[in-house]
């Protein structure tokens, strides 16, 4: 059975981290973008990551950040994967010697094949995250038109943008992404996760996966 991987992004509290891990999340995202209500400091992230078990991926999210700030995060935190969510090019993303994924803000007129091709084959690239085109570089709770996604892209697709427990099963069935990524869709308030919503979201993904194997 194909299994859709699940990332819970914007972790700011130990209880949210514990709830996501207990529910079966494959990866947790930590935001290092100061304007975001989900932003954490390096020390806060270190405290959170200290309690994470093996085989749960630690993802650091950056938006148009200076190379020095990204290197500081890498040096001080046990990050497994970097997520670049701004206007970074492939040359920038490659320079840190870590696996990475690149976000695309999907809207009519964006050629996703051309966009993905600019990053495919670059050292360390591990996927293309497709998000809605909203102010603030993600976390806006808005979906985009999934029909804009080409049937075949040269990178594994991570679907994001407005996903929540009520629509994630449909999203998985329609798009068949490698992974899904959620932040605001499992929150009780901005930056505060809801354990019940996390559990329901992951159950929705698993239900869609089980249906696809029948």
C-alpha atoms as an extended CHARMM CRD file, in Angstrom:
* protein
*
       214  EXT
         1         1  UNK       CA              0.0000000000        0.0000000000        0.0000000000  PROA      1               0.0000000000
         2         2  UNK       CA              1.2640000000        3.4740000000       -0.8590000000  PROA      2               0.0000000000
         3         3  UNK       CA              1.4710000000        5.6010000000        2.2710000000  PROA      3               0.0000000000
         4         4  UNK       CA              1.2230000000        9.3750000000        2.2250000000  PROA      4               0.0000000000
         5         5  UNK       CA              3.7330000000       10.9620000000        4.5720000000  PROA      5               0.0000000000
         6         6  UNK       CA              2.5110000000       13.6510000000        6.9740000000  PROA      6               0.0000000000
         7         7  UNK       CA              4.2140000000       16.8070000000        8.2150000000  PROA      7               0.0000000000
         8         8  UNK       CA              2.7500000000       18.9410000000       10.9980000000  PROA      8               0.0000000000
         9         9  UNK       CA              4.2570000000       22.4110000000       10.6700000000  PROA      9               0.0000000000
        10        10  UNK       CA              4.5160000000       25.3800000000       12.9910000000  PROA      10              0.0000000000
        11        11  UNK       CA              5.2390000000       23.5320000000       16.2290000000  PROA      11              0.0000000000
        12        12  UNK       CA              5.6860000000       25.9550000000       19.1320000000  PROA      12              0.0000000000
        13        13  UNK       CA              4.7510000000       23.9600000000       22.2670000000  PROA      13              0.0000000000
        14        14  UNK       CA              5.8760000000       20.6930000000       23.8430000000  PROA      14              0.0000000000
        15        15  UNK       CA              2.3020000000       19.4420000000       24.1780000000  PROA      15              0.0000000000
        16        16  UNK       CA              1.6770000000       20.0190000000       20.4540000000  PROA      16              0.0000000000
        17        17  UNK       CA              4.8900000000       18.2130000000       19.5700000000  PROA      17              0.0000000000
        18        18  UNK       CA              3.8940000000       15.2750000000       21.7560000000  PROA      18              0.0000000000
        19        19  UNK       CA              0.3820000000       15.1380000000       20.2760000000  PROA      19              0.0000000000
        20        20  UNK       CA              1.7050000000       15.1290000000       16.7000000000  PROA      20              0.0000000000
        21        21  UNK       CA              4.2030000000       12.3720000000       17.4190000000  PROA      21              0.0000000000
        22        22  UNK       CA              1.6420000000       10.2660000000       19.2850000000  PROA      22              0.0000000000
        23        23  UNK       CA             -0.7960000000       10.5900000000       16.3690000000  PROA      23              0.0000000000
        24        24  UNK       CA              1.8050000000        9.3130000000       13.9160000000  PROA      24              0.0000000000
        25        25  UNK       CA              3.3050000000       12.3710000000       12.1760000000  PROA      25              0.0000000000
        26        26  UNK       CA              6.3260000000       11.6020000000       10.0320000000  PROA      26              0.0000000000
        27        27  UNK       CA              7.8260000000       15.0970000000       10.2620000000  PROA      27              0.0000000000
        28        28  UNK       CA              7.4990000000       18.2370000000       12.3560000000  PROA      28              0.0000000000
        29        29  UNK       CA              8.1910000000       21.7360000000       11.0670000000  PROA      29              0.0000000000
        30        30  UNK       CA              9.7870000000       24.5700000000       13.0170000000  PROA      30              0.0000000000
        31        31  UNK       CA              9.3540000000       28.0650000000       11.6130000000  PROA      31              0.0000000000
        32        32  UNK       CA             12.2600000000       30.5340000000       11.6350000000  PROA      32              0.0000000000
        33        33  UNK       CA             10.4450000000       33.3960000000        9.9120000000  PROA      33              0.0000000000
        34        34  UNK       CA             10.0370000000       36.2500000000       12.3590000000  PROA      34              0.0000000000
        35        35  UNK       CA              6.7540000000       37.7070000000       10.9990000000  PROA      35              0.0000000000
        36        36  UNK       CA              5.0050000000       34.3620000000       11.5170000000  PROA      36              0.0000000000
        37        37  UNK       CA              2.9590000000       33.7710000000       14.7040000000  PROA      37              0.0000000000
        38        38  UNK       CA              4.4990000000       30.2860000000       14.6410000000  PROA      38              0.0000000000
        39        39  UNK       CA              8.0910000000       31.5190000000       14.7070000000  PROA      39              0.0000000000
        40        40  UNK       CA             10.3930000000       30.0080000000       17.3200000000  PROA      40              0.0000000000
        41        41  UNK       CA             13.8620000000       31.0500000000       18.4270000000  PROA      41              0.0000000000
        42        42  UNK       CA             16.8200000000       28.7020000000       18.0900000000  PROA      42              0.0000000000
        43        43  UNK       CA             16.7160000000       28.0730000000       21.8380000000  PROA      43              0.0000000000
        44        44  UNK       CA             12.9930000000       27.3360000000       21.8050000000  PROA      44              0.0000000000
        45        45  UNK       CA             13.4660000000       24.9600000000       18.8840000000  PROA      45              0.0000000000
        46        46  UNK       CA             16.3680000000       23.2490000000       20.6310000000  PROA      46              0.0000000000
        47        47  UNK       CA             14.2430000000       22.6840000000       23.7260000000  PROA      47              0.0000000000
        48        48  UNK       CA             11.4460000000       21.2040000000       21.6260000000  PROA      48              0.0000000000
        49        49  UNK       CA             13.6890000000       18.9940000000       19.5090000000  PROA      49              0.0000000000
        50        50  UNK       CA             15.4850000000       17.6050000000       22.5570000000  PROA      50              0.0000000000
        51        51  UNK       CA             12.5030000000       15.4000000000       23.3120000000  PROA      51              0.0000000000
        52        52  UNK       CA             11.9100000000       14.0650000000       19.7970000000  PROA      52              0.0000000000
        53        53  UNK       CA             12.3460000000       10.3330000000       19.1570000000  PROA      53              0.0000000000
        54        54  UNK       CA             14.3120000000        8.8030000000       16.3190000000  PROA      54              0.0000000000
        55        55  UNK       CA             12.7650000000        8.6170000000       12.8390000000  PROA      55              0.0000000000
        56        56  UNK       CA             10.6190000000       11.7230000000       13.1800000000  PROA      56              0.0000000000
        57        57  UNK       CA             12.0510000000       14.2560000000       10.7210000000  PROA      57              0.0000000000
        58        58  UNK       CA             12.9780000000       17.6980000000       12.0560000000  PROA      58              0.0000000000
        59        59  UNK       CA             12.3160000000       20.3590000000        9.4070000000  PROA      59              0.0000000000
        60        60  UNK       CA             13.5040000000       23.9650000000        9.6010000000  PROA      60              0.0000000000
        61        61  UNK       CA             11.4480000000       26.4690000000        7.5970000000  PROA      61              0.0000000000
        62        62  UNK       CA             13.1190000000       29.6280000000        6.2780000000  PROA      62              0.0000000000
        63        63  UNK       CA             11.8340000000       32.5000000000        4.1460000000  PROA      63              0.0000000000
        64        64  UNK       CA             14.3590000000       34.6100000000        2.2060000000  PROA      64              0.0000000000
        65        65  UNK       CA             16.7290000000       34.2570000000        5.1300000000  PROA      65              0.0000000000
        66        66  UNK       CA             20.3780000000       35.2460000000        5.1970000000  PROA      66              0.0000000000
        67        67  UNK       CA             22.8270000000       32.3580000000        4.6910000000  PROA      67              0.0000000000
        68        68  UNK       CA             24.3620000000       33.2010000000        8.0650000000  PROA      68              0.0000000000
        69        69  UNK       CA             21.0500000000       32.6970000000        9.8710000000  PROA      69              0.0000000000
        70        70  UNK       CA             20.4370000000       29.3560000000        8.1420000000  PROA      70              0.0000000000
        71        71  UNK       CA             23.9530000000       28.2010000000        9.0330000000  PROA      71              0.0000000000
        72        72  UNK       CA             23.4070000000       29.2420000000       12.6510000000  PROA      72              0.0000000000
        73        73  UNK       CA             20.2920000000       27.0870000000       12.7820000000  PROA      73              0.0000000000
        74        74  UNK       CA             22.1290000000       24.1220000000       11.2620000000  PROA      74              0.0000000000
        75        75  UNK       CA             25.0140000000       24.4960000000       13.7080000000  PROA      75              0.0000000000
        76        76  UNK       CA             22.7810000000       24.7450000000       16.7650000000  PROA      76              0.0000000000
        77        77  UNK       CA             19.9520000000       22.3510000000       15.9430000000  PROA      77              0.0000000000
        78        78  UNK       CA             19.7090000000       18.6990000000       14.8250000000  PROA      78              0.0000000000
        79        79  UNK       CA             17.7870000000       19.6030000000       11.6660000000  PROA      79              0.0000000000
        80        80  UNK       CA             17.2250000000       16.7780000000        9.1860000000  PROA      80              0.0000000000
        81        81  UNK       CA             15.6950000000       18.8150000000        6.3680000000  PROA      81              0.0000000000
        82        82  UNK       CA             15.5660000000       22.4600000000        5.2890000000  PROA      82              0.0000000000
        83        83  UNK       CA             12.3960000000       23.9940000000        3.8180000000  PROA      83              0.0000000000
        84        84  UNK       CA             12.7990000000       27.1420000000        1.7490000000  PROA      84              0.0000000000
        85        85  UNK       CA              9.4890000000       28.9500000000        1.4620000000  PROA      85              0.0000000000
        86        86  UNK       CA             10.4620000000       32.2420000000       -0.1720000000  PROA      86              0.0000000000
        87        87  UNK       CA             12.0760000000       33.3290000000       -3.4250000000  PROA      87              0.0000000000
        88        88  UNK       CA             15.2570000000       31.2950000000       -3.0260000000  PROA      88              0.0000000000
        89        89  UNK       CA             16.8710000000       29.8380000000       -6.1500000000  PROA      89              0.0000000000
        90        90  UNK       CA             18.4910000000       26.4190000000       -6.4740000000  PROA      90              0.0000000000
        91        91  UNK       CA             22.0040000000       27.7730000000       -5.9900000000  PROA      91              0.0000000000
        92        92  UNK       CA             20.9890000000       29.2350000000       -2.6290000000  PROA      92              0.0000000000
        93        93  UNK       CA             19.1840000000       26.0830000000       -1.4790000000  PROA      93              0.0000000000
        94        94  UNK       CA             22.1540000000       23.8500000000       -2.3020000000  PROA      94              0.0000000000
        95        95  UNK       CA             24.7730000000       25.7510000000       -0.3710000000  PROA      95              0.0000000000
        96        96  UNK       CA             24.1010000000       24.3570000000        3.1050000000  PROA      96              0.0000000000
        97        97  UNK       CA             24.9510000000       20.6920000000        2.5570000000  PROA      97              0.0000000000
        98        98  UNK       CA             21.5900000000       19.4650000000        3.8810000000  PROA      98              0.0000000000
        99        99  UNK       CA             18.6170000000       17.8110000000        2.1990000000  PROA      99              0.0000000000
       100       100  UNK       CA             16.0160000000       20.4370000000        1.3320000000  PROA      100             0.0000000000
       101       101  UNK       CA             12.6010000000       21.0590000000       -0.1820000000  PROA      101             0.0000000000
       102       102  UNK       CA             11.3780000000       24.1290000000       -2.0540000000  PROA      102             0.0000000000
       103       103  UNK       CA              7.9340000000       25.6680000000       -1.7960000000  PROA      103             0.0000000000
       104       104  UNK       CA              5.9720000000       26.9510000000       -4.7810000000  PROA      104             0.0000000000
       105       105  UNK       CA              3.0610000000       29.3380000000       -4.2750000000  PROA      105             0.0000000000
       106       106  UNK       CA              0.5770000000       28.0100000000       -6.8070000000  PROA      106             0.0000000000
       107       107  UNK       CA             -1.6080000000       30.3640000000       -8.8140000000  PROA      107             0.0000000000
       108       108  UNK       CA             -2.9720000000       30.5300000000      -12.3560000000  PROA      108             0.0000000000
       109       109  UNK       CA             -0.1830000000       31.3910000000      -14.7560000000  PROA      109             0.0000000000
       110       110  UNK       CA              2.5880000000       29.6810000000      -12.8050000000  PROA      110             0.0000000000
       111       111  UNK       CA              4.1750000000       26.9580000000      -14.9330000000  PROA      111             0.0000000000
       112       112  UNK       CA              4.8150000000       24.3120000000      -12.2990000000  PROA      112             0.0000000000
       113       113  UNK       CA              6.7570000000       22.1000000000      -14.7000000000  PROA      113             0.0000000000
       114       114  UNK       CA              9.1300000000       24.9480000000      -15.4690000000  PROA      114             0.0000000000
       115       115  UNK       CA              9.3430000000       25.8970000000      -11.7920000000  PROA      115             0.0000000000
       116       116  UNK       CA             10.0980000000       22.3520000000      -10.6650000000  PROA      116             0.0000000000
       117       117  UNK       CA             12.6550000000       21.8690000000      -13.4330000000  PROA      117             0.0000000000
       118       118  UNK       CA             14.6630000000       24.7940000000      -12.0540000000  PROA      118             0.0000000000
       119       119  UNK       CA             15.2530000000       22.7690000000       -8.8580000000  PROA      119             0.0000000000
       120       120  UNK       CA             15.1510000000       19.1490000000      -10.0620000000  PROA      120             0.0000000000
       121       121  UNK       CA             18.5830000000       17.5450000000      -10.0950000000  PROA      121             0.0000000000
       122       122  UNK       CA             20.1140000000       20.1060000000       -7.7420000000  PROA      122             0.0000000000
       123       123  UNK       CA             22.2050000000       18.5770000000       -4.9380000000  PROA      123             0.0000000000
       124       124  UNK       CA             20.1100000000       17.7400000000       -1.8880000000  PROA      124             0.0000000000
       125       125  UNK       CA             16.6860000000       18.5170000000       -3.3310000000  PROA      125             0.0000000000
       126       126  UNK       CA             14.0820000000       16.1790000000       -1.8520000000  PROA      126             0.0000000000
       127       127  UNK       CA             10.7120000000       17.5240000000       -2.9230000000  PROA      127             0.0000000000
       128       128  UNK       CA              8.4820000000       20.3400000000       -4.1360000000  PROA      128             0.0000000000
       129       129  UNK       CA              5.9730000000       21.7190000000       -1.6450000000  PROA      129             0.0000000000
       130       130  UNK       CA              2.8700000000       23.1580000000       -3.2950000000  PROA      130             0.0000000000
       131       131  UNK       CA              1.1890000000       25.8790000000       -1.2630000000  PROA      131             0.0000000000
       132       132  UNK       CA             -1.4800000000       28.4990000000       -1.8410000000  PROA      132             0.0000000000
       133       133  UNK       CA             -0.4070000000       31.9570000000       -2.9520000000  PROA      133             0.0000000000
       134       134  UNK       CA             -1.2040000000       33.9340000000        0.2100000000  PROA      134             0.0000000000
       135       135  UNK       CA              0.3280000000       36.8790000000        2.0110000000  PROA      135             0.0000000000
       136       136  UNK       CA              2.8110000000       35.8820000000        4.6690000000  PROA      136             0.0000000000
       137       137  UNK       CA              4.3790000000       32.8750000000        2.9110000000  PROA      137             0.0000000000
       138       138  UNK       CA              2.0340000000       30.1110000000        4.0200000000  PROA      138             0.0000000000
       139       139  UNK       CA             -0.0780000000       29.3240000000        7.0480000000  PROA      139             0.0000000000
       140       140  UNK       CA             -3.0340000000       31.2440000000        5.6320000000  PROA      140             0.0000000000
       141       141  UNK       CA             -5.4950000000       28.3700000000        5.6190000000  PROA      141             0.0000000000
       142       142  UNK       CA             -6.3290000000       28.8120000000        1.9280000000  PROA      142             0.0000000000
       143       143  UNK       CA             -6.5490000000       26.0300000000       -0.6150000000  PROA      143             0.0000000000
       144       144  UNK       CA             -5.6440000000       26.3540000000       -4.2760000000  PROA      144             0.0000000000
       145       145  UNK       CA             -7.0280000000       24.7220000000       -7.4050000000  PROA      145             0.0000000000
       146       146  UNK       CA             -5.5310000000       21.2220000000       -7.3580000000  PROA      146             0.0000000000
       147       147  UNK       CA             -6.2410000000       20.8700000000      -11.0830000000  PROA      147             0.0000000000
       148       148  UNK       CA             -3.3230000000       23.2680000000      -11.6550000000  PROA      148             0.0000000000
       149       149  UNK       CA             -0.9270000000       20.4900000000      -10.5900000000  PROA      149             0.0000000000
       150       150  UNK       CA              0.5320000000       18.6390000000      -13.6060000000  PROA      150             0.0000000000
       151       151  UNK       CA              0.0480000000       14.8870000000      -13.6040000000  PROA      151             0.0000000000
       152       152  UNK       CA              3.8070000000       14.3680000000      -13.5540000000  PROA      152             0.0000000000
       153       153  UNK       CA              6.4290000000       16.5530000000      -11.9270000000  PROA      153             0.0000000000
       154       154  UNK       CA             10.1780000000       15.8560000000      -11.7020000000  PROA      154             0.0000000000
       155       155  UNK       CA             10.1630000000       16.0440000000       -7.8860000000  PROA      155             0.0000000000
       156       156  UNK       CA              8.1150000000       14.3500000000       -5.1490000000  PROA      156             0.0000000000
       157       157  UNK       CA              5.0420000000       16.4860000000       -4.4100000000  PROA      157             0.0000000000
       158       158  UNK       CA              4.2510000000       17.6850000000       -0.8900000000  PROA      158             0.0000000000
       159       159  UNK       CA              0.7370000000       19.1030000000       -0.8760000000  PROA      159             0.0000000000
       160       160  UNK       CA             -0.0110000000       22.0350000000        1.4260000000  PROA      160             0.0000000000
       161       161  UNK       CA             -2.3240000000       25.0350000000        1.4920000000  PROA      161             0.0000000000
       162       162  UNK       CA             -5.6060000000       25.0230000000        3.3810000000  PROA      162             0.0000000000
       163       163  UNK       CA             -5.6270000000       21.3450000000        4.2780000000  PROA      163             0.0000000000
       164       164  UNK       CA             -7.6240000000       20.3210000000        7.3480000000  PROA      164             0.0000000000
       165       165  UNK       CA             -9.3510000000       17.1960000000        8.7270000000  PROA      165             0.0000000000
       166       166  UNK       CA            -12.4150000000       17.8130000000        6.5580000000  PROA      166             0.0000000000
       167       167  UNK       CA            -10.6560000000       17.9030000000        3.1750000000  PROA      167             0.0000000000
       168       168  UNK       CA             -7.3630000000       16.0410000000        3.4830000000  PROA      168             0.0000000000
       169       169  UNK       CA             -8.7790000000       12.6490000000        2.4790000000  PROA      169             0.0000000000
       170       170  UNK       CA            -10.1590000000       14.1390000000       -0.7280000000  PROA      170             0.0000000000
       171       171  UNK       CA             -6.8530000000       15.9270000000       -1.3430000000  PROA      171             0.0000000000
       172       172  UNK       CA             -4.9180000000       12.6870000000       -1.0420000000  PROA      172             0.0000000000
       173       173  UNK       CA             -7.3140000000       10.8450000000       -3.3350000000  PROA      173             0.0000000000
       174       174  UNK       CA             -7.2840000000       13.5810000000       -5.9920000000  PROA      174             0.0000000000
       175       175  UNK       CA             -3.6250000000       14.6120000000       -5.9880000000  PROA      175             0.0000000000
       176       176  UNK       CA             -1.8920000000       11.4490000000       -4.7320000000  PROA      176             0.0000000000
       177       177  UNK       CA              1.0220000000       13.4330000000       -3.2930000000  PROA      177             0.0000000000
       178       178  UNK       CA              4.1080000000       11.9390000000       -1.7130000000  PROA      178             0.0000000000
       179       179  UNK       CA              3.2690000000       13.8570000000        1.4580000000  PROA      179             0.0000000000
       180       180  UNK       CA              0.8820000000       16.4040000000        2.9420000000  PROA      180             0.0000000000
       181       181  UNK       CA              1.7970000000       19.3860000000        5.1060000000  PROA      181             0.0000000000
       182       182  UNK       CA             -0.5550000000       21.1630000000        7.5200000000  PROA      182             0.0000000000
       183       183  UNK       CA             -0.2660000000       24.0470000000        9.9640000000  PROA      183             0.0000000000
       184       184  UNK       CA             -3.3200000000       26.2810000000       10.4560000000  PROA      184             0.0000000000
       185       185  UNK       CA             -5.7110000000       23.4300000000        9.6140000000  PROA      185             0.0000000000
       186       186  UNK       CA             -4.9200000000       21.6770000000       12.8960000000  PROA      186             0.0000000000
       187       187  UNK       CA             -4.8370000000       24.7420000000       15.1390000000  PROA      187             0.0000000000
       188       188  UNK       CA             -7.0490000000       25.9560000000       17.9550000000  PROA      188             0.0000000000
       189       189  UNK       CA             -5.5230000000       29.4340000000       17.5600000000  PROA      189             0.0000000000
       190       190  UNK       CA             -2.6410000000       30.8340000000       15.5360000000  PROA      190             0.0000000000
       191       191  UNK       CA              0.4570000000       28.9680000000       16.6230000000  PROA      191             0.0000000000
       192       192  UNK       CA             -1.4720000000       26.7090000000       19.0300000000  PROA      192             0.0000000000
       193       193  UNK       CA             -2.2420000000       23.2150000000       17.8040000000  PROA      193             0.0000000000
       194       194  UNK       CA             -5.3660000000       21.1820000000       18.5990000000  PROA      194             0.0000000000
       195       195  UNK       CA             -4.5670000000       17.5610000000       19.4720000000  PROA      195             0.0000000000
       196       196  UNK       CA             -7.9820000000       16.3270000000       18.3120000000  PROA      196             0.0000000000
       197       197  UNK       CA             -7.5970000000       18.0140000000       14.9220000000  PROA      197             0.0000000000
       198       198  UNK       CA             -4.1200000000       16.5340000000       14.5050000000  PROA      198             0.0000000000
       199       199  UNK       CA             -5.4720000000       13.0510000000       15.2100000000  PROA      199             0.0000000000
       200       200  UNK       CA             -8.4060000000       13.5370000000       12.8280000000  PROA      200             0.0000000000
       201       201  UNK       CA             -6.1430000000       14.9190000000       10.1060000000  PROA      201             0.0000000000
       202       202  UNK       CA             -3.7900000000       11.9500000000       10.2570000000  PROA      202             0.0000000000
       203       203  UNK       CA             -6.7490000000        9.5540000000       10.3490000000  PROA      203             0.0000000000
       204       204  UNK       CA             -8.0920000000       11.2130000000        7.1900000000  PROA      204             0.0000000000
       205       205  UNK       CA             -4.8290000000       10.6240000000        5.3730000000  PROA      205             0.0000000000
       206       206  UNK       CA             -4.7210000000        7.0150000000        6.4940000000  PROA      206             0.0000000000
       207       207  UNK       CA             -8.3240000000        6.4650000000        5.4360000000  PROA      207             0.0000000000
       208       208  UNK       CA             -7.5900000000        7.8190000000        1.9420000000  PROA      208             0.0000000000
       209       209  UNK       CA             -4.4870000000        5.6380000000        1.6750000000  PROA      209             0.0000000000
       210       210  UNK       CA             -6.4140000000        2.5490000000        2.7280000000  PROA      210             0.0000000000
       211       211  UNK       CA             -9.1280000000        3.2760000000        0.1600000000  PROA      211             0.0000000000
       212       212  UNK       CA             -6.5720000000        3.6290000000       -2.6250000000  PROA      212             0.0000000000
       213       213  UNK       CA             -5.2260000000        0.1300000000       -1.9430000000  PROA      213             0.0000000000
       214       214  UNK       CA             -8.5820000000       -1.6110000000       -2.3260000000  PROA      214             0.0000000000
